[in-house]
């Protein structure tokens, strides 16, 4: 497993369609926010994010088949994975109103 350290937090490197991506859980951990904060901020600002540019919505089967990361077999809903531009937009919402 390849990892990268951000603010002394080891994160598994994830890629989709040639781009590095990050989960909401990773964002919460790096920014030391309560679980669910990044997802909530994304949902509140979703109209500002562009699908397949700022984020990808990927089914659990695609995640498993492409070995993006380990996910539970109980996961049934698609996951949102943020690209670099999506992460930067979301990170701004963690510090601005």
N, C-alpha and C positions, 0 to 999 in steps of 0.2 A: 504494500500500500504506500503510495506516495503522499507525503504531507508537506504542508507549508506552515510556517509559524507567523501569525499576525497578532501583534500585541501579546506576545508570549503564549498565545493559544494555538495549539497544533490543530490544523484543519486538514481533512482528507481532500486532496486535489480531485475535483470533479470536472469532467468535460462533456459537452454536448455539441454536436455539429461544429467541432473545431474550436469551440470557445470554452474558456473556463467559466464555471457557474458556481453559485453558492446558494445554500438553502436559507430559509428564514431562521431556522434553529441556529445555524452557524452565525448569522448576523447578530442574533440576540446574544450569543456567547461572546463574540468578539467585542461587542459594544456594552457588555455587562448589563443587559436589559432583562427584565423578567420574561420568561417563556411566553411566546405569543405576541410580543410587542411588534416585531417586524412584520408578522403576518397581518396584524390589525392595521398598521400604518399602510401596508400595501393595499389592503382592501379599501381603506378610506381614500386612497389616491389613485386607484387603479386606472381611472380615465386618463391619467397622465403617462401611463406606461404603454409601450407598443409591443404587442405580441410578436415573438420571434426576433425582436431587436433588443428590448430591455429585459424580457423574460421569456421562458419557454414553459408551456404546460405539458407535462409528460406523464403518460400513464404508468402505473406500477409495472406492467408487463414490459414496456419499453425500457424502463430503468433496470429491471432485472436482466433482460436480454442483452442490453448494451453494457452491462456491468458498470453503470455510472456510480453506484454506491449500493450498500446493503440496505434493503428495505424489508420490513416484515411481510410475511405472506398474508397477514390480515389486512394490509393496506389495499383499499379498493378504489379510492379516489385518486385523480391525477395530482401530481405535485407541481408546484411552481418552483422553477429554478431561475435565479436572477443572473443576468449577464453582468459584465463590468459596468456598463452604463446604467442598468437597472439597480445594481448595488449602490452606485454613487447617488442616484436619485433617492433611493430609500434611506441611505445613511443621512442625507440632508434632512429628511423628515424626522429623524431621531434627535436632531439638535435644533431645528427651527419649528415655528408654529405653522 
